[in-house]
Amino acid sequence: MTTASDWVNGSQEATPESLRTLVKYLELSLDKGKSVVIMRQETGEFSVSLGDPSDDENPLKRQGTLAAGIASEILAFTRPGANLITSEGETYRFFRSFAQVGQAGAVVFAPS
């Protein structure tokens, strides 16, 4: 399994804001039993949704937006495939993959 970052000591001060933001959405995804889906918008920001991008019958549920810098750091600190983040004593395992949602590419973070 790949460690998502060198900041796995559980200290919030040492964990970058981008990974703390991802952890917040991973918590939501665990509560809802869905994946986190991030897509670039025409505005330059990134939308964050929960759901299954391959399920045409149930649309993704938008949760918020990310600034381009935060989204870029999330992508830099994670890798395609299995990942692991430890933050504030909690360990999060997830699988990062790619999907097509309509005409847009998306990055999918699925809890594992």
SVG drawing of the C-alpha trace seen along z (x, -y; Angstrom):
<svg xmlns="http://www.w3.org/2000/svg" viewBox="-32 -31 40 33">
<polyline fill="none" stroke="black" stroke-width="0.4" points="0.0,0.0 1.3,-3.5 1.5,-6.1 -0.1,-9.2 2.4,-11.5 5.2,-11.9 2.8,-13.5 1.6,-10.4 2.5,-11.3 -1.0,-12.3 -0.2,-15.9 -2.7,-18.3 -0.1,-21.0 2.2,-18.8 -0.5,-17.5 -1.0,-19.8 -4.3,-21.6 -4.9,-19.7 -4.8,-16.3 -6.9,-17.5 -9.5,-18.6 -9.3,-15.2 -9.8,-13.5 -12.9,-15.6 -14.4,-14.3 -13.3,-10.8 -15.1,-10.9 -18.3,-11.9 -17.8,-9.2 -17.5,-6.6 -20.7,-7.9 -22.6,-7.7 -21.0,-4.6 -19.9,-6.5 -16.8,-7.6 -15.3,-11.2 -15.3,-12.5 -13.3,-15.6 -13.7,-17.3 -12.3,-20.5 -14.9,-23.2 -14.8,-25.9 -14.1,-28.5 -10.8,-26.9 -12.1,-25.5 -12.8,-21.8 -16.1,-20.4 -16.3,-17.7 -19.1,-15.3 -20.1,-12.0 -21.4,-9.0 -20.6,-6.4 -19.5,-8.0 -20.5,-4.8 -24.1,-4.9 -26.1,-6.8 -29.3,-6.3 -28.1,-8.1 -26.4,-11.5 -23.4,-12.6 -24.3,-14.7 -22.2,-17.9 -20.6,-18.6 -18.5,-21.7 -15.6,-23.2 -11.8,-23.2 -9.4,-25.9 -7.1,-24.7 -4.1,-24.8 -5.7,-22.5 -6.8,-20.1 -3.3,-20.1 -1.8,-19.3 -4.2,-16.4 -3.2,-14.9 0.5,-15.5 0.3,-13.8 -1.7,-10.8 -1.1,-8.2 -3.3,-6.1 -4.1,-2.9 -4.0,-2.2 -3.2,-5.0 -3.0,-5.5 -3.2,-8.7 -2.9,-9.0 -4.3,-12.2 -5.1,-13.0 -4.6,-9.3 -7.0,-8.0 -5.9,-6.0 -7.7,-6.3 -7.3,-3.8 -8.6,-4.6 -8.1,-3.8 -7.5,-6.6 -8.7,-6.0 -10.0,-8.0 -13.4,-8.1 -15.4,-9.9 -18.4,-11.9 -20.3,-13.2 -17.7,-15.1 -15.3,-15.6 -12.5,-13.6 -12.8,-12.9 -10.5,-11.7 -12.2,-9.2 -11.2,-8.4 -13.0,-5.2 -12.7,-4.1 -11.0,-0.6"/>
</svg>
